[in-house]
């Protein structure tokens, strides 16, 4: 079976739950002694805020192309049998899975290392965007892996108040306001993340 036939990549539409058993069955093979999996789920708190759900958007054609490239890179680095990657779009309530990865290999080290590589690279480079919805507001969040990857380029991407970068912040609204908390979009500088302290970049999901 060609490598392309042994790799399953799916970006699921809104409200479509991830069928974990489907992807484990896809990578299962008599010749593989190990199946490593990763399940990214929505937790109920972040930075002292109560999380209601995560919401995901994506540029699907590019996301799929990028995930395929990451999978090919994994095959060039480890001896792998099959891989499956699934990512939900739309709202993902607390306790539900937003991203699932399964990797099979003859040896567990290859499967485990490749699985970690896949999720790290997906978080760092695939055009899938996440909004955290709290009980008292919401904000778009950048993955810690993306922030670390961007920092590797230093001033190549840091142009101060350039015209092409998006600034996101949560503003607390008056309790009598009809709209509650909102996300304001600007264009001057990097994203500002509400709920993070002392440079914290830990992510939900």
Buried (B, 14 or more C-beta within 10 A) or exposed (E): EEEEEBBBBBBBEEEEEBBBEBBBEBBEBEEBBBBBBBBBBBEEEBBEBEBBBBBBBBBBEEBBBBBBEBBBBBBEEBEBBBBBBBBBBBBBBBEBBBBBBBBBBBBEEBBBBBBBBBBBBBBBBBEBBBBBBBEEBBBBBBBBBBBEBBEEEEEEBEEEEEEEBEBBBBEEBEEEEEEEBBBEEEEEBBBEBBBBEEEEBEBBB
